[in-house]
């Protein structure tokens, strides 16, 4: 998953506008270190934690976790409204 895909999806799930986009060639000119950092793919795995610690993630996919952010936010807003009454 690219950084752009991640931030766009996260914004969508929390109801925020998608972050602005900058062409990579321009990012390399303006902020070469940042462009390299954000365009680098870092494959990660939780297989070792699962295997050695018996750990299980709270959500099966990152999409489920993002969806929970929206649910938690709505629940917090409901509690705040109820508390104010």
Secondary structure, 3 states (H helix, E strand, C coil): CCHHHHHHHHHHHHCCCCCCCCCHHHHHHHCHHHHHHHHCCCCCCCHHHHHHHCCCCCCCCHHHHHHHHHHHHHHHHHHHHHHHC
